[in-house]
Amino acid sequence: QVQLVESGGGLVQAGGSLRLSCAASGLTFSLYAMGWFRQAPGKEREFVAALTGAGAITHYADSVKGRFAISRENAKNTVYLQMNMLKPEDTAVYYCAAGRNYYSIVATIKADYWGQGTQVTVSS
């Protein structure tokens, strides 16, 4: 049974930083592209960042470029999202996802597996 468990969310002031983690189990982690998505109240889920199985290729939403960084440690079956210079508009539930098709994750917000989400709240 595949599980993705996010952690690291919380309340932070604008300009601050958080690092989200997503621990995966039940799958051959290095074979899966990983992505981070977010959903704010009343809005649709949106793509944030993704990287390929080996971590060689990454994509970011324009809204987070230069502020967020996605990385992974395949030996630990974990993907991270380092979030710097946070803004109130970054407030959302953040989800990690795993998929065999990297470009589906980036372009269509489709993945094979999803985590339960972690809340990030940025106060002004």
DSSP file with accessible surface (Angstrom, degrees, kcal/mol):
  #  RESIDUE AA STRUCTURE BP1 BP2  ACC     N-H-->O    O-->H-N    N-H-->O    O-->H-N    TCO  KAPPA ALPHA  PHI   PSI    X-CA   Y-CA   Z-CA
    1    1 A Q              0   0  198      0, 0.0     2,-0.3     0, 0.0    26,-0.1   0.000 360.0 360.0 360.0 126.4    0.0    0.0    0.0
    2    2 A V        -     0   0   31     24,-0.1     2,-0.4    22,-0.0    24,-0.2  -0.614 360.0-178.3 -82.1 134.1    1.4    3.3   -1.1
    3    3 A Q  E     -A   25   0A 103     22,-2.3    22,-2.1    -2,-0.3     2,-0.4  -0.999  14.7-170.7-132.8 138.1    1.5    6.1    1.5
    4    4 A L  E     -A   24   0A   9     -2,-0.4   112,-0.6   110,-0.4     2,-0.5  -0.997  11.4-171.4-123.5 122.7    2.7    9.7    1.2
    5    5 A V  E     -A   23   0A  71     18,-2.3    18,-2.5    -2,-0.4     2,-0.2  -0.952   5.5-158.1-123.8 113.8    2.9   11.6    4.4
    6    6 A E  E     +A   22   0A   8     -2,-0.5     2,-0.3    16,-0.2    16,-0.2  -0.567  17.3 166.0 -87.0 152.3    3.6   15.3    4.5
    7    7 A S  E     +A   21   0A  62     14,-2.3    14,-2.6    -2,-0.2   111,-0.1  -0.958  40.6  67.8-153.0 167.0    5.0   17.2    7.4
    8    8 A G        +     0   0   37     -2,-0.3    11,-0.3     1,-0.3    14,-0.0   0.366  61.8 133.0 103.0  -4.1    6.5   20.6    8.2
    9    9 A G        +     0   0   29     12,-0.1     2,-0.3     9,-0.1    -1,-0.3  -0.181  22.8 118.4 -72.1 171.3    3.5   22.9    7.7
   10   10 A G  E     -d  120   0B  29    109,-0.9   111,-2.8   108,-0.1     2,-0.5  -0.988  61.3 -48.5 163.6-165.2    2.6   25.6   10.2
   11   11 A L  E     +d  121   0B 128     -2,-0.3     2,-0.3   109,-0.2   111,-0.2  -0.880  53.6 165.5-104.7 130.9    2.1   29.3   10.8
   12   12 A V  E     -d  122   0B  25    109,-2.5   111,-2.5    -2,-0.5     2,-0.1  -0.981  34.7-110.8-143.1 151.2    4.8   31.7    9.8
   13   13 A Q  E >   -d  123   0B 148     -2,-0.3     3,-2.3   109,-0.2    73,-0.2  -0.486  50.7 -82.8 -78.6 154.1    5.1   35.4    9.3
   14   14 A A  T 3  S+     0   0   49    109,-2.5    73,-0.2     1,-0.3    -1,-0.1  -0.281 119.8  30.1 -54.8 137.0    5.5   36.9    5.8
   15   15 A G  T 3  S+     0   0   55     71,-3.3    70,-0.6     1,-0.3    -1,-0.3   0.257  99.7 114.2  92.8 -11.5    9.1   36.8    4.8
   16   16 A G    <   -     0   0   21     -3,-2.3    70,-2.3    70,-0.2     2,-0.3  -0.089  58.3-121.9 -84.3-173.6    9.8   33.7    6.8
   17   17 A S        +     0   0   60     67,-0.2     2,-0.3    68,-0.2    67,-0.2  -0.926  20.9 179.5-132.9 152.3   10.7   30.2    5.7
   18   18 A L  E     - B   0  83A  34     65,-2.2    65,-3.4    -2,-0.3     2,-0.5  -0.977  16.5-146.8-143.9 152.1    9.3   26.6    6.1
   19   19 A R  E     - B   0  82A 125     -2,-0.3     2,-0.3   -11,-0.3    63,-0.2  -0.976  14.2-158.5-122.8 119.2   10.5   23.3    4.8
   20   20 A L  E     - B   0  81A   0     61,-2.7    61,-2.3    -2,-0.5     2,-0.3  -0.696   6.5-162.5 -91.1 145.7    8.0   20.7    3.9
   21   21 A S  E     -AB   7  80A  23    -14,-2.6   -14,-2.3    -2,-0.3     2,-0.4  -0.939   7.9-164.4-124.3 151.1    8.8   17.0    3.8
   22   22 A a  E     -AB   6  79A   0     57,-2.1    57,-2.1    -2,-0.3     2,-0.5  -0.946   7.8-159.7-137.6 112.6    7.0   14.1    2.2
   23   23 A A  E     -AB   5  78A  48    -18,-2.5   -18,-2.3    -2,-0.4     2,-0.3  -0.836  11.4-159.2 -95.9 126.8    7.9   10.6    3.2
   24   24 A A  E     +A    4   0A   7     53,-3.1     2,-0.3    -2,-0.5   -20,-0.2  -0.791  13.9 171.8-107.8 147.2    6.9    7.9    0.8
   25   25 A S  E     +A    3   0A  49    -22,-2.1   -22,-2.3    -2,-0.3     3,-0.1  -0.981  55.1  39.6-147.2 156.4    6.4    4.2    1.4
   26   26 A G  S    S+     0   0   55     -2,-0.3     2,-0.3   -24,-0.2   -24,-0.1   0.585  99.3  77.0  83.6  10.2    5.1    1.2   -0.6
   27   27 A L  S    S-     0   0   24    -24,-0.1     2,-1.4   -26,-0.1    -1,-0.2  -0.964  91.8 -99.5-145.4 160.5    6.6    2.2   -3.9
   28   28 A T    >   -     0   0   89     -2,-0.3     3,-2.0     1,-0.2     4,-0.3  -0.710  44.1-162.4 -80.6  94.6   10.0    2.2   -5.7
   29   29 A F  G >  S+     0   0    5     -2,-1.4     3,-2.0     1,-0.3    -1,-0.2   0.825  78.3  58.5 -56.5 -42.0   10.6    5.8   -4.9
   30   30 A S  G 3  S+     0   0   60      1,-0.3    -1,-0.3    44,-0.2    44,-0.1   0.668  99.6  60.5 -67.6 -15.1   13.3    6.5   -7.4
   31   31 A L  G <  S+     0   0   89     -3,-2.0     2,-0.5    22,-0.1    -1,-0.3   0.534  94.9  80.4 -85.5  -6.9   11.1    5.5  -10.3
   32   32 A Y  S <  S-     0   0   29     -3,-2.0    68,-0.2    -4,-0.3     2,-0.2  -0.865  72.3-136.3-109.8 132.9    8.5    8.2   -9.5
   33   33 A A  E     -E   99   0B   6     66,-2.6    66,-2.4    -2,-0.5     2,-0.4  -0.540  28.8-146.8 -69.7 148.1    8.5   11.8  -10.3
   34   34 A M  E     -EF  98  51B   0     17,-2.3    17,-2.4    64,-0.2     2,-0.3  -0.951  17.4-177.8-124.1 144.7    7.4   13.8   -7.3
   35   35 A G  E     -EF  97  50B   0     62,-2.5    62,-2.2    -2,-0.4     2,-0.4  -0.942  19.7-142.1-138.4 158.3    5.4   17.0   -7.2
   36   36 A W  E     +EF  96  49B   0     13,-3.2    12,-2.4    -2,-0.3    13,-1.8  -0.978  24.4 174.5-117.4 138.2    4.1   19.6   -4.7
   37   37 A F  E     -EF  95  47B   0     58,-2.9    58,-2.6    -2,-0.4     2,-0.3  -0.852  11.3-155.1-133.2 166.0    0.7   21.2   -5.2
   38   38 A R  E     -EF  94  46B  12      8,-2.3     8,-3.0    -2,-0.3     2,-0.4  -0.991   6.4-162.0-145.7 155.4   -1.4   23.5   -3.1
   39   39 A Q  E     -E   93   0B  65     54,-2.1    54,-2.4    -2,-0.3     6,-0.2  -0.956   8.2-161.3-141.0 117.9   -5.0   24.5   -2.7
   40   40 A A    >   -     0   0   24      4,-0.4     3,-2.3    -2,-0.4    52,-0.1  -0.602  45.2 -75.8 -91.4 158.1   -6.2   27.6   -1.0
   41   41 A P  T 3  S+     0   0  119      0, 0.0    -1,-0.1     0, 0.0     3,-0.1  -0.278 118.7   6.6 -56.3 130.2   -9.8   28.0    0.3
   42   42 A G  T 3  S+     0   0   92      1,-0.2     2,-0.3    -3,-0.1    -3,-0.0   0.510 113.5 100.3  76.9   5.0  -12.3   28.5   -2.5
   43   43 A K  S <  S-     0   0  147     -3,-2.3    -1,-0.2     1,-0.0     2,-0.1  -0.814  75.1-103.3-121.2 162.0   -9.6   27.9   -5.2
   44   44 A E        -     0   0  170     -2,-0.3    -4,-0.4     1,-0.1     2,-0.1  -0.415  47.2 -90.4 -77.8 157.3   -8.6   25.0   -7.4
   45   45 A R        -     0   0   72     -6,-0.2     2,-0.3    -2,-0.1    -6,-0.2  -0.448  50.9-162.9 -64.9 138.4   -5.6   22.9   -6.7
   46   46 A E  E     -F   38   0B  83     -8,-3.0    -8,-2.3    -2,-0.1     2,-0.2  -0.937  20.9-105.5-130.1 153.0   -2.5   24.3   -8.4
   47   47 A F  E     +F   37   0B  28     -2,-0.3   -10,-0.2   -10,-0.2     3,-0.1  -0.464  34.4 169.3 -72.0 140.3    0.9   23.0   -9.3
   48   48 A V  E     -     0   0B   0    -12,-2.4    13,-2.6     1,-0.4     2,-0.3   0.716  58.7 -27.1-115.3 -55.8    3.8   24.3   -7.3
   49   49 A A  E     -FG  36  60B   0    -13,-1.8   -13,-3.2    11,-0.2    -1,-0.4  -0.988  51.8-175.4-161.4 157.1    6.9   22.3   -8.2
   50   50 A A  E     -FG  35  59B   0      9,-2.0     9,-2.0    -2,-0.3     2,-0.3  -0.986   3.3-167.9-154.3 157.8    8.0   18.9   -9.4
   51   51 A L  E     -FG  34  58B   4    -17,-2.4   -17,-2.3    -2,-0.3     7,-0.2  -0.989  26.8-107.3-147.5 154.8   11.2   16.9  -10.1
   52   52 A T    >   -     0   0   25      5,-1.9     3,-1.2    -2,-0.3   -20,-0.1  -0.134  44.2 -90.9 -75.4 174.1   12.0   13.7  -11.9
   53   53 A G  T 3  S+     0   0   14      1,-0.3   -21,-0.2   -22,-0.2    -1,-0.1   0.845 129.1  38.2 -56.9 -39.0   13.0   10.4  -10.3
   54   54 A A  T 3  S-     0   0   89    -23,-0.1    -1,-0.3    20,-0.0    18,-0.1   0.494 110.8-120.7 -89.5  -5.4   16.7   11.2  -10.3
   55   55 A G  S <  S+     0   0   27     -3,-1.2    -2,-0.1     2,-0.2    17,-0.1   0.591  77.9 123.1  78.8  11.6   16.1   14.8   -9.5
   56   56 A A        +     0   0   89      1,-0.1     2,-0.4    -5,-0.0    -1,-0.0   0.765  67.4  45.8 -80.2 -24.2   17.8   16.0  -12.7
   57   57 A I        +     0   0   72      2,-0.0    -5,-1.9     0, 0.0     2,-0.3  -0.968  66.6 177.6-123.3 134.0   14.8   18.0  -14.0
   58   58 A T  E     -G   51   0B  61     -2,-0.4     2,-0.3    -7,-0.2    -7,-0.2  -0.942   9.9-166.8-132.2 154.1   12.7   20.4  -12.1
   59   59 A H  E     -G   50   0B  71     -9,-2.0    -9,-2.0    -2,-0.3     2,-0.3  -0.988   6.6-168.2-136.7 148.3    9.8   22.7  -12.8
   60   60 A Y  E     -G   49   0B  53     -2,-0.3   -11,-0.2   -11,-0.2     2,-0.1  -0.978  28.3-109.9-134.5 148.3    8.3   25.5  -10.8
   61   61 A A    >>  -     0   0   17    -13,-2.6     3,-1.8    -2,-0.3     4,-1.1  -0.480  35.5-118.2 -66.8 147.0    5.1   27.6  -11.0
   62   62 A D  T 34 S+     0   0  136      1,-0.3     3,-0.4     2,-0.2    -1,-0.1   0.847 111.6  63.9 -57.3 -33.0    5.9   31.2  -11.9
   63   63 A S  T 34 S+     0   0   58      1,-0.2    -1,-0.3     3,-0.0   -15,-0.0   0.669 112.3  33.0 -68.1 -16.8    4.5   32.4   -8.6
   64   64 A V  T X> S+     0   0    0     -3,-1.8     3,-2.3   -16,-0.2     4,-2.2   0.466  82.7 127.8-119.2  -4.4    7.2   30.5   -6.6
   65   65 A K  T 3< S+     0   0  121     -4,-1.1     4,-0.1    -3,-0.4    -3,-0.0  -0.281  81.1  15.6 -57.5 134.7   10.2   30.7   -8.8
   66   66 A G  T 34 S+     0   0   74      2,-0.4    -1,-0.3     1,-0.1     3,-0.1   0.300 126.1  59.3  85.0 -11.0   13.2   32.0   -7.0
   67   67 A R  T <4 S+     0   0   21     -3,-2.3    17,-2.1     1,-0.2     2,-0.3   0.690  98.5  50.6-116.9 -34.8   11.6   31.5   -3.6
   68   68 A F  E  <  -C   83   0A   9     -4,-2.2    -2,-0.4    15,-0.2     2,-0.4  -0.808  59.3-167.0-109.1 151.0   10.8   27.7   -3.4
   69   69 A A  E     -C   82   0A  45     13,-2.4    13,-3.1    -2,-0.3     2,-0.4  -0.988   6.3-155.4-139.5 128.4   13.2   24.8   -4.0
   70   70 A I  E     +C   81   0A  10     -2,-0.4     2,-0.3    11,-0.2    11,-0.2  -0.799  23.8 158.6-100.7 141.7   12.2   21.2   -4.5
   71   71 A S  E     -C   80   0A  56      9,-1.7     9,-3.2    -2,-0.4     2,-0.3  -0.957  20.0-151.5-151.6 169.7   14.6   18.4   -3.8
   72   72 A R  E     -C   79   0A  31     -2,-0.3     2,-0.5     7,-0.3     7,-0.2  -0.993  13.7-152.9-147.9 152.7   14.6   14.7   -2.9
   73   73 A E  E > > -C   78   0A  77      5,-2.9     5,-1.8    -2,-0.3     3,-1.3  -0.922  11.7-171.6-122.8  99.3   16.7   12.1   -1.1
   74   74 A N  G > 5S+     0   0   52     -2,-0.5     3,-0.8     1,-0.3   -44,-0.2   0.819  84.3  62.0 -65.0 -28.5   16.0    8.7   -2.8
   75   75 A A  G 3 5S+     0   0  105      1,-0.2    -1,-0.3    -3,-0.1   -46,-0.0   0.759 113.4  36.7 -66.8 -22.8   17.9    6.9    0.0
   76   76 A K  G < 5S-     0   0  128     -3,-1.3    -1,-0.2     2,-0.2    -2,-0.2   0.308 105.6-125.9-108.8   3.8   15.3    8.2    2.5
   77   77 A N  T < 5 +     0   0   54     -3,-0.8   -53,-3.1    -4,-0.4     2,-0.4   0.887  68.3 131.1  52.7  42.9   12.3    8.0    0.2
   78   78 A T  E   < -BC  23  73A  17     -5,-1.8    -5,-2.9   -55,-0.2     2,-0.4  -0.979  44.1-164.1-134.0 139.7   11.6   11.7    0.9
   79   79 A V  E     -BC  22  72A   0    -57,-2.1   -57,-2.1    -2,-0.4     2,-0.3  -0.923  15.9-158.0-118.6 146.4   10.9   14.8   -1.1
   80   80 A Y  E     -BC  21  71A  16     -9,-3.2    -9,-1.7    -2,-0.4     2,-0.4  -0.865  15.1-158.6-122.9 156.5   11.3   18.3    0.3
   81   81 A L  E     -BC  20  70A   0    -61,-2.3   -61,-2.7    -2,-0.3     2,-0.6  -0.912  11.4-161.1-134.4 106.5   10.0   21.7   -0.5
   82   82 A Q  E     -BC  19  69A  62    -13,-3.1   -13,-2.4    -2,-0.4     2,-0.6  -0.805  11.0-165.9 -85.4 121.9   12.0   24.6    0.9
   83   83 A M  E     +BC  18  68A   0    -65,-3.4   -65,-2.2    -2,-0.6     2,-0.3  -0.948  11.0 173.9-117.6 116.3    9.9   27.7    1.0
   84   84 A N        +     0   0   59    -17,-2.1   -67,-0.2    -2,-0.6   -68,-0.1  -0.775  59.4  22.6-116.6 163.1   11.6   31.1    1.5
   85   85 A M  S    S-     0   0  103    -70,-0.6    -1,-0.2    -2,-0.3   -68,-0.2   0.914  84.9-159.9  49.3  49.1   10.3   34.6    1.4
   86   86 A L        -     0   0    2    -70,-2.3   -71,-3.3    -3,-0.2   -70,-0.2  -0.270   7.8-158.5 -65.0 146.5    6.8   33.4    2.1
   87   87 A K    >   -     0   0   86    -73,-0.2     3,-2.5   -72,-0.1     4,-0.3  -0.861  31.6-110.1-121.8 156.5    3.9   35.6    1.3
   88   88 A P  G >  S+     0   0   49      0, 0.0     3,-1.9     0, 0.0    34,-0.4   0.851 117.4  63.4 -55.6 -32.4    0.3   35.6    2.6
   89   89 A E  G 3  S+     0   0  130      1,-0.3   -49,-0.0   -49,-0.0    -3,-0.0   0.562  88.6  69.7 -72.6  -5.4   -0.8   34.4   -0.8
   90   90 A D  G <  S+     0   0    0     -3,-2.5    -1,-0.3    32,-0.0     2,-0.2   0.528  70.7 121.2 -82.4  -6.4    1.2   31.2   -0.3
   91   91 A T    <   +     0   0   37     -3,-1.9     2,-0.3    -4,-0.3    30,-0.2  -0.402  40.6 105.5 -60.8 124.2   -1.3   30.2    2.4
   92   92 A A  E    S- H   0 120B   2     28,-2.1    28,-2.7    -2,-0.2     2,-0.5  -0.965  76.5 -78.9-178.1 170.9   -2.9   26.9    1.4
   93   93 A V  E     -EH  39 119B  34    -54,-2.4   -54,-2.1    -2,-0.3     2,-0.5  -0.858  48.8-146.8 -87.2 128.1   -2.9   23.2    2.1
   94   94 A Y  E     -EH  38 118B   0     24,-3.1    24,-2.1    -2,-0.5     2,-0.4  -0.861  15.6-170.5-104.1 131.0    0.1   21.7    0.4
   95   95 A Y  E     -E   37   0B  39    -58,-2.6   -58,-2.9    -2,-0.5     2,-0.3  -0.930  12.1-147.8-119.0 141.6    0.0   18.2   -1.0
   96   96 A a  E     -E   36   0B   0     -2,-0.4    19,-2.4   -60,-0.2     2,-0.3  -0.775  19.7-172.0-101.8 156.9    2.8   16.0   -2.3
   97   97 A A  E     -EI  35 114B   0    -62,-2.2   -62,-2.5    -2,-0.3     2,-0.4  -0.986  14.4-148.5-147.1 152.1    2.1   13.6   -5.2
   98   98 A A  E     +EI  34 113B   0     15,-2.2    15,-2.1    -2,-0.3    14,-1.7  -0.974  22.6 164.8-125.0 138.2    3.9   10.8   -6.9
   99   99 A G  E     -E   33   0B   2    -66,-2.4   -66,-2.6    -2,-0.4    12,-0.1  -0.996  40.8-139.8-151.8 149.7    3.6    9.8  -10.6
  100  100 A R  S    S+     0   0  145     -2,-0.3     2,-0.8   -68,-0.2   -47,-0.1   0.749  96.5  66.1 -77.5 -23.6    5.3    7.7  -13.2
  101  101 A N     >  -     0   0   89      1,-0.2     4,-1.5   -68,-0.1     3,-0.3  -0.850  65.1-171.0-105.3 104.0    4.6   10.4  -15.8
  102  102 A Y  H  > S+     0   0   17     -2,-0.8     4,-2.1     1,-0.2     5,-0.2   0.917  84.9  51.0 -60.6 -43.7    6.5   13.6  -15.0
  103  103 A Y  H  > S+     0   0  131      1,-0.2     4,-2.6     2,-0.2     5,-0.4   0.781 104.1  58.1 -73.7 -21.9    4.9   15.8  -17.6
  104  104 A S  H  >>S+     0   0   38     -3,-0.3     4,-2.1     2,-0.2     6,-1.4   0.909 107.7  48.4 -67.3 -39.8    1.4   14.7  -16.4
  105  105 A I  H  X5S+     0   0    0     -4,-1.5     4,-0.8     4,-0.2    -2,-0.2   0.946 117.7  40.4 -63.2 -45.9    2.3   16.0  -13.0
  106  106 A V  H  <5S+     0   0   28     -4,-2.1    -2,-0.2     1,-0.2    -1,-0.2   0.919 127.8  28.3 -71.6 -42.5    3.6   19.3  -14.4
  107  107 A A  H  <5S+     0   0   80     -4,-2.6    -3,-0.2    -5,-0.2    -2,-0.2   0.765 132.7  23.0 -96.8 -26.6    1.0   20.0  -17.0
  108  108 A T  H  <5S-     0   0   68     -4,-2.1    -3,-0.2    -5,-0.4    -2,-0.1   0.420  89.5-121.9-126.0   1.1   -2.2   18.3  -15.9
  109  109 A I     << +     0   0   57     -4,-0.8     2,-0.5    -5,-0.6    -4,-0.2   0.902  65.3 141.3  55.4  40.4   -2.0   18.0  -12.1
  110  110 A K        +     0   0  143     -6,-1.4     2,-0.3    -9,-0.1    -1,-0.2  -0.958  20.2 161.7-114.0 134.5   -2.5   14.2  -12.5
  111  111 A A        -     0   0   25     -2,-0.5   -12,-0.2    -3,-0.1     3,-0.1  -0.948  44.0-126.2-144.7 163.9   -0.6   11.8  -10.3
  112  112 A D  S    S+     0   0   88    -14,-1.7     2,-0.3    -2,-0.3   -13,-0.2   0.826  93.7  21.5 -80.8 -33.6   -0.8    8.2   -9.3
  113  113 A Y  E     -I   98   0B  86    -15,-2.1   -15,-2.2    -3,-0.1     2,-0.3  -0.991  64.7-163.9-140.3 147.6   -0.7    8.9   -5.5
  114  114 A W  E     -I   97   0B  84     -2,-0.3  -110,-0.4   -17,-0.2   -17,-0.2  -0.954  14.5-132.8-130.8 147.1   -1.4   11.8   -3.2
  115  115 A G        -     0   0   12    -19,-2.4  -110,-0.2    -2,-0.3     3,-0.1  -0.299  32.2-107.4 -83.9-179.2   -0.7   12.7    0.4
  116  116 A Q        -     0   0  113   -112,-0.6  -111,-0.1     1,-0.2   -21,-0.1   0.614  60.8-116.4 -89.1 -12.8   -3.2   14.0    2.8
  117  117 A G        -     0   0   12    -21,-0.1     2,-0.4     1,-0.0   -22,-0.2   0.086  15.6-125.8  96.9 153.9   -1.9   17.5    2.8
  118  118 A T  E     - H   0  94B  24    -24,-2.1   -24,-3.1  -111,-0.1     2,-0.3  -0.999  25.6-119.0-137.9 136.7   -0.3   19.9    5.4
  119  119 A Q  E     - H   0  93B  90     -2,-0.4  -109,-0.9   -26,-0.2     2,-0.5  -0.583  24.1-172.0 -81.8 132.2   -1.5   23.4    6.2
  120  120 A V  E     -dH  10  92B   0    -28,-2.7   -28,-2.1    -2,-0.3     2,-0.5  -0.994   4.7-176.1-120.6 124.0    0.8   26.4    5.6
  121  121 A T  E     -d   11   0B  49   -111,-2.8  -109,-2.5    -2,-0.5     2,-0.6  -0.988   6.6-166.6-124.3 124.5   -0.5   29.7    6.9
  122  122 A V  E     -d   12   0B   7     -2,-0.5     2,-0.3   -34,-0.4  -109,-0.2  -0.949  10.7-153.7-113.6 118.1    1.5   32.9    6.2
  123  123 A S  E      d   13   0B  43   -111,-2.5  -109,-2.5    -2,-0.6    -2,-0.0  -0.648 360.0 360.0 -92.5 149.0    0.5   35.9    8.3
  124  124 A S              0   0  137     -2,-0.3    -1,-0.1  -111,-0.2   -37,-0.0  -0.352 360.0 360.0 -90.3 360.0    1.0   39.5    7.1
